Amino acid sequence: MHFIDKLPGFVVYSDSNIIGLITYIIQNKKMEIVSLDSFIENRGIGSQLINKVIGKARMEKCKQVWLITTNDNTRAISILSKKRI
């Protein structure tokens, strides 16, 4: 069980409104994306957040970034399957 409000992450703002956020946890040099929310579709917000997390994983010398999603979430699968740490 994760308490998302206690996890590190990144937020994307437009004006003073949150339009996307991502949280993660690092254990044993592996980073799990716990939550990813993009409130406006087709603007690259999710990709931007994933890129920030991958950058953080590199800084922390993580060996892997992963997430659990449904197999119908083809956007998330597509974005992460093309990324390398």
ROKEGU-346872 format. One record per residue (C-alpha): z, y, x. Coordinates in Angstrom, 3 decimals. Layout:
% ROKEGU-346872
+----------+----------+----------+
|       up |    north |     east |
+----------+----------+----------+
|        Z |        Y |        X |
...
+----------+----------+----------+
END
This chain:
% ROKEGU-346872
+----------+----------+----------+
|       up |    north |     east |
+----------+----------+----------+
|    0.000 |    0.000 |    0.000 |
|   -0.876 |    3.484 |    1.254 |
|    0.554 |    6.830 |    0.232 |
|   -2.536 |    9.009 |    0.552 |
|   -0.602 |   12.264 |    0.495 |
|    1.194 |   11.143 |    3.680 |
|   -1.965 |   10.153 |    5.641 |
|   -3.936 |   12.312 |    8.070 |
|   -7.380 |   13.408 |    7.037 |
|   -9.927 |   16.178 |    6.627 |
|  -10.785 |   18.499 |    3.755 |
|  -13.993 |   20.409 |    2.978 |
|  -13.619 |   23.716 |    1.137 |
|  -16.112 |   25.919 |   -0.664 |
|  -14.569 |   29.333 |   -1.174 |
|  -10.992 |   28.251 |   -1.840 |
|  -11.856 |   25.059 |   -3.741 |
|  -11.569 |   21.574 |   -2.295 |
|  -14.972 |   19.882 |   -2.604 |
|  -14.259 |   16.806 |   -0.491 |
|  -11.538 |   14.968 |    1.362 |
|  -11.043 |   11.886 |    3.468 |
|   -7.891 |   10.118 |    4.663 |
|   -7.480 |    7.460 |    7.310 |
|   -4.967 |    5.339 |    9.159 |
|   -5.119 |    4.052 |   12.734 |
|   -3.537 |    0.735 |   13.681 |
|   -4.208 |   -1.300 |   16.814 |
|   -7.116 |    0.962 |   17.863 |
|   -8.849 |    0.353 |   14.521 |
|   -9.354 |    3.134 |   12.012 |
|   -9.459 |    2.433 |    8.299 |
|  -10.876 |    5.019 |    5.921 |
|   -8.403 |    4.830 |    3.058 |
|   -9.909 |    7.394 |    0.695 |
|  -13.146 |    9.363 |    0.522 |
|  -13.826 |   11.808 |   -2.283 |
|  -16.812 |   14.101 |   -2.628 |
|  -16.672 |   16.244 |   -5.730 |
|  -20.247 |   17.552 |   -5.510 |
|  -23.012 |   14.967 |   -5.086 |
|  -26.035 |   15.159 |   -2.769 |
|  -24.726 |   17.936 |   -0.508 |
|  -23.796 |   15.783 |    2.490 |
|  -20.068 |   16.248 |    1.999 |
|  -19.270 |   12.544 |    2.341 |
|  -21.427 |   12.270 |    5.468 |
|  -19.737 |   15.339 |    6.950 |
|  -16.303 |   13.835 |    6.353 |
|  -17.280 |   10.446 |    7.774 |
|  -18.666 |   12.155 |   10.885 |
|  -15.345 |   13.982 |   11.347 |
|  -13.441 |   10.695 |   11.082 |
|  -15.770 |    9.004 |   13.576 |
|  -15.239 |   11.904 |   15.971 |
|  -11.483 |   11.448 |   15.615 |
|  -11.874 |    7.691 |   16.181 |
|  -13.724 |    8.406 |   19.419 |
|  -10.971 |   10.790 |   20.561 |
|   -8.370 |    8.123 |   19.800 |
|  -10.503 |    5.461 |   21.572 |
|  -10.694 |    3.303 |   18.453 |
|  -12.806 |    0.165 |   18.653 |
|  -13.726 |    0.095 |   14.962 |
|  -13.944 |    2.257 |   11.846 |
|  -13.968 |    0.469 |    8.526 |
|  -13.374 |    0.846 |    4.833 |
|  -13.118 |   -1.330 |    1.791 |
|  -15.511 |   -0.514 |   -1.012 |
|  -17.375 |   -2.219 |   -3.794 |
|  -20.781 |   -3.629 |   -2.918 |
|  -22.442 |   -1.281 |   -5.423 |
|  -21.342 |    1.757 |   -3.369 |
|  -24.582 |    1.717 |   -1.405 |
|  -24.148 |    5.274 |   -0.102 |
|  -20.929 |    4.513 |    1.751 |
|  -22.304 |    1.227 |    3.048 |
|  -25.484 |    2.894 |    4.237 |
|  -23.721 |    5.774 |    5.977 |
|  -21.210 |    3.622 |    7.859 |
|  -23.593 |    0.825 |    8.763 |
|  -25.687 |    3.315 |   10.774 |
|  -22.771 |    4.819 |   12.713 |
|  -21.506 |    3.774 |   16.130 |
|  -18.212 |    4.723 |   17.708 |
+----------+----------+----------+
END
